[in-house]
């Protein structure tokens, strides 16, 4: 399972709705809104579908930009 931390930048008036929509994805956990306009989130999904998942999240109405802050695929690497 790959794990990616990211921020979704929104307008302040859209932040709450965008957080709720992102949190509705079963693979995503949100951790609130930072500075009034950045939704803090973590996605857990197989590495092969992570890019597609993040593109779907970027497509939420009101998302201005998405910033990947960290990503690991250690669990998927063979020993």
Beta strands, then each sheet from edge to edge (+ up, - down):
strand 1: 2-10
strand 2: 28-34
strand 3: 38-45
strand 4: 63-72
sheet 1: 2+ 3- 1+ 4-
end
